[in-house]
Amino acid sequence: MKSKFSPKKISIFAAFLALSIVAFGVTSNVSAAGPKPKIDTPIINLVSATQASITLSITAPSDTGATGLPAGFSLQWVTLEAFQLGPDDLPGTADDNTWPSSDSLELCKAWFSGNANLSRYNLLPGQSVSVKVGDFLLDNGASTNCGSVLECDTTYVFRAFGHATSSEEETFSLVNVDEFNSQMDQFTGAIAAVVVPITMIILLVGGIVVMNIMLVSVTERTFEVGLRKALGATRQQILLQFLIESALLCVVGGILGLLLAIGVTALITFMLEITMTVTIGYIILSVGVSSIIGVVAGLYPAWKAARLDPIVALTQS
């Protein structure tokens, strides 16, 4: 099944994150001393995604009575296709949309022990830690049976278990990537509905400013234009000269804006650990739109310069 993830969707998402978390608890075991207390259910949040990995934030709840995740936690993930087929790998059966058995080769697992010396996976209430699935750096307390990168264009389903101590019972939480995709589509649609009209207005105002600049340039260079025409320059050559100047003026502005955008995305990536990229398609688009605005805005000033009478123009100082 094709994933809706892409670096493009991650560059528009920026610092806002939205993810639906579905929490499930396991039935309490009863012993002679009474039921064992449940440990806190880990909370999963999607931080970022690339074509080969997904970064998740695991948080220990900070509610009243929360004990955190002192023993660490485990992650499990499987492709959405395998999750929908169920353990029997057949569509339309009673076990559809359930997890494969624990010994299934399709089920990937990772363990993050909170008991290891100086382990960063021993979480107090409210504490969080980020882990990158698909590109594990196996540091102290971490291990996995699926260390390879994730498959591109594939949707995955994740769940997290809290590790139990001798007096606690394991619980787990589940994150479905499709829910994030749906919310991302709604979020980016709302952004586009607001940004596109504003961008069109800015382009219109910018074109008018460039036209005024070129009109002033033509007025100040009337003698130069008359001299060039007297020496044999044609109307087409004068027209092309001012169109090139107008286009270059806008392209330089577009490149400066592009450099600013790259700097902002790099800053967001560094500060919030959200993977954002400026793709080559957007670079070409920004330079192309800038040059088109420059040509359109420079048409009238260039036409005005091309139609100057060389005799009249030479009399201007």
C-alpha positions in Angstrom: 0.0 0.0 0.0 1.4 3.4 -0.9 2.2 5.8 1.8 1.3 9.5 1.8 4.5 10.4 3.5 6.8 12.6 1.7 9.5 15.1 2.6 7.2 17.7 0.9 4.4 17.0 3.3 7.0 17.1 6.2 8.5 20.7 4.8 4.8 22.2 4.9 4.0 20.6 8.5 6.9 22.7 10.0 6.5 22.9 13.8 2.8 21.8 14.2 2.2 18.1 15.0 -1.1 16.2 15.0 -1.5 12.5 15.7 -4.5 10.5 17.0 -3.4 8.1 19.8 -5.5 5.0 20.5 -4.7 3.5 23.9 -5.4 -0.1 24.8 -4.9 -1.7 28.2 -4.3 -5.4 29.0 -6.6 -7.1 31.5 -5.1 -7.1 35.0 -3.7 -10.3 36.4 -5.0 -11.3 39.8 -2.7 -12.9 42.4 -3.1 -13.9 46.0 -2.3 -10.4 47.1 -4.8 -8.8 44.8 -4.5 -7.2 41.3 -1.2 -6.0 40.1 -0.9 -2.2 39.4 -0.7 -1.2 35.8 2.3 0.8 34.6 1.7 3.9 32.7 0.8 3.5 29.0 3.4 5.1 26.7 2.2 8.0 24.6 3.5 7.9 21.0 3.8 11.1 18.9 5.2 11.3 15.4 8.1 13.8 15.2 9.2 13.5 11.6 9.5 11.1 8.6 11.8 10.6 5.7 11.8 8.1 2.8 13.8 5.6 4.9 13.0 6.3 8.6 10.3 7.6 11.0 11.2 9.5 14.3 8.8 8.9 17.2 8.6 10.6 20.5 7.8 8.3 23.5 6.4 10.1 26.5 5.6 8.8 30.0 2.2 10.3 31.2 2.3 12.9 33.9 -1.2 12.4 35.2 -1.9 12.2 39.0 -0.5 8.9 40.2 1.7 8.3 37.2 4.9 6.4 37.8 6.6 6.9 34.5 8.4 4.2 32.6 11.2 3.1 35.0 11.8 -0.2 33.2 11.8 1.3 29.7 9.5 0.3 26.8 9.2 -1.7 23.6 8.1 -0.7 20.1 6.5 -3.0 17.5 5.6 -2.1 14.0 4.2 -3.8 10.9 3.1 -2.8 7.4 -0.5 -1.6 7.1 -1.1 -4.3 4.5 -0.1 -7.0 7.0 -2.1 -5.4 9.8 -5.2 -5.3 7.6 -4.9 -9.0 6.6 -4.4 -10.2 10.1 -2.4 -13.3 11.4 -4.0 -15.6 8.8 -2.8 -13.3 5.9 -6.2 -13.6 4.2 -8.6 -10.8 3.5 -12.2 -10.8 4.7 -11.7 -13.0 7.7 -12.5 -12.5 11.4 -8.9 -11.5 12.3 -8.5 -8.7 9.9 -7.1 -5.4 11.3 -5.3 -7.3 14.1 -1.6 -7.6 14.9 0.4 -10.7 13.7 1.5 -13.2 16.3 4.6 -12.4 18.3 6.7 -14.9 16.4 5.6 -13.6 13.0 8.5 -12.6 10.7 6.4 -9.6 9.5 6.4 -8.1 13.0 9.4 -5.9 13.8 10.3 -5.3 17.5 12.7 -3.0 19.3 13.5 -3.0 23.1 14.6 0.0 25.1 15.6 -1.0 28.6 15.3 1.4 31.4 17.3 -0.9 33.7 20.6 -0.5 31.8 23.4 1.6 33.4 22.9 5.3 32.6 20.0 4.4 30.2 18.1 7.3 28.7 15.0 5.1 28.4 14.2 5.2 32.2 11.5 7.9 32.0 10.0 9.8 34.9 6.4 11.1 34.6 6.2 13.6 31.8 9.6 12.8 30.4 10.1 12.1 26.6 12.7 10.4 24.5 13.0 10.3 20.6 13.8 7.1 18.7 14.4 6.8 15.0 12.8 3.7 13.5 14.5 2.4 10.4 17.9 3.8 11.3 18.7 2.6 14.8 21.8 3.7 16.5 22.1 0.9 19.0 23.2 2.8 22.1 23.2 1.6 25.7 20.0 -0.3 26.5 18.6 -0.5 22.9 18.2 -3.6 20.7 16.0 -4.7 17.8 15.3 -7.5 15.4 14.7 -5.2 12.5 17.7 -2.9 12.0 17.2 -2.2 8.3 15.7 1.0 6.9 12.0 1.2 6.2 10.7 0.6 2.8 9.9 3.7 0.7 6.2 4.3 -0.2 4.9 1.9 2.5 2.6 2.7 5.3 3.4 1.3 8.8 1.4 0.9 12.0 3.2 1.3 15.4 2.4 0.4 19.0 4.4 0.8 22.2 4.5 -1.3 25.4 5.6 -0.2 28.8 8.0 -2.7 30.4 6.7 -4.3 33.5 8.6 -4.6 36.8 7.9 -7.5 39.2 4.8 -5.7 40.6 3.5 -4.1 37.4 1.5 -5.3 34.4 2.4 -4.3 30.9 0.2 -1.9 28.9 0.7 -0.5 25.5 -0.4 2.3 23.1 -1.0 2.2 19.4 -0.3 4.8 16.6 -1.8 4.4 13.2 0.1 6.3 10.5 -3.1 6.6 8.3 -4.7 8.8 11.0 -1.7 11.2 10.8 -1.9 11.2 7.0 -5.6 12.2 7.1 -5.0 15.1 9.6 -1.9 16.2 7.5 -4.1 16.4 4.4 -6.6 18.6 6.3 -3.9 20.7 7.8 -2.1 21.3 4.5 -5.4 22.1 2.7 -6.2 24.8 5.3 -2.7 26.2 4.9 -3.0 26.3 1.1 -6.4 28.0 1.3 -4.8 30.9 3.3 -1.4 31.1 1.8 -2.2 30.9 -1.9 -4.4 34.1 -2.0 -1.8 36.0 0.1 1.0 34.9 -2.3 -1.0 36.1 -5.3 -1.5 39.5 -3.8 2.2 39.7 -2.9 3.2 38.8 -6.5 0.9 41.5 -7.9 2.3 44.2 -5.6 5.8 43.0 -6.4 5.2 43.2 -10.1 3.9 46.8 -9.8 6.9 47.8 -7.8 9.3 46.3 -10.4 7.4 48.1 -13.2 7.8 51.5 -11.4 11.5 50.8 -10.9 12.0 50.1 -14.6 9.9 53.1 -15.7 12.2 55.3 -13.6 15.2 53.6 -15.2 13.9 54.3 -18.7 13.4 58.0 -17.8 16.9 58.4 -16.3 18.5 56.6 -19.3 16.7 58.3 -22.1 19.9 59.8 -23.5 21.6 56.4 -23.4 18.7 54.8 -25.3 18.8 57.6 -27.9 22.5 57.2 -28.3 22.2 53.4 -28.8 19.5 53.8 -31.4 21.6 56.5 -33.2 24.4 54.0 -33.4 22.2 51.4 -35.0 20.4 49.5 -32.2 17.0 48.2 -33.2 13.7 48.4 -31.3 13.9 44.6 -30.6 17.4 45.0 -29.1 16.3 47.9 -26.8 13.2 45.9 -25.8 15.3 42.8 -25.0 17.8 44.8 -23.0 15.1 46.1 -20.6 13.3 42.8 -20.4 16.5 41.1 -19.3 17.2 43.7 -16.7 13.7 43.4 -15.3 13.8 39.6 -15.2 17.3 39.6 -13.5 16.0 42.0 -10.9 13.2 39.6 -10.0 15.4 36.5 -10.1 17.9 38.0 -7.7 15.0 38.8 -5.3 13.7 35.2 -5.7 17.1 33.7 -4.9 17.4 35.8 -1.8 13.9 34.7 -0.7 14.9 31.1 -1.4 18.1 31.4 0.7 16.0 32.8 3.5 13.5 29.8 3.3 16.4 27.3 3.4 17.8 29.0 6.5 14.4 29.0 8.2 13.8 25.3 7.5 17.3 24.4 8.7 16.7 26.3 11.9 13.3 24.5 12.5 15.0 21.2 11.8 17.7 21.9 14.3 15.6 23.4 17.1 12.4 21.2 16.9 13.9 18.0 15.3 11.4 18.1 12.5 12.8 17.0 9.2 12.1 19.8 6.6 13.6 20.0 3.2 13.4 22.4 0.2 13.2 20.1 -2.9 14.7 20.9 -6.3 11.2 21.2 -7.7 10.5 24.2 -5.4 13.9 25.8 -6.3 13.1 25.6 -10.0 9.5 26.9 -9.4 10.7 29.9 -7.3 13.3 31.0 -9.9 10.9 30.4 -12.8 8.0 32.4 -11.2 10.4 35.2 -10.3 11.6 35.5 -13.9 8.1 35.4 -15.3 7.0 38.2 -13.0 10.1 40.2 -14.1 9.3 39.8 -17.8 5.6 40.7 -17.4 6.4 43.7 -15.2 9.0 44.9 -17.6 7.0 44.7 -20.8 5.6 48.2 -20.7 8.8 50.0 -19.6 10.8 48.1 -22.3 8.1 48.9 -25.0 8.3 52.6 -23.9 12.1 52.6 -24.2 12.0 50.8 -27.6 9.6 53.5 -29.1 11.7 56.5 -28.1 12.7 58.9 -30.9 16.5 58.9 -31.0 16.6 62.6 -32.0 14.3 63.6 -29.1 16.1 61.3 -26.7 19.5 62.8 -27.6 18.3 66.2 -26.5 17.5 64.9 -23.0 20.2 65.4 -20.4 
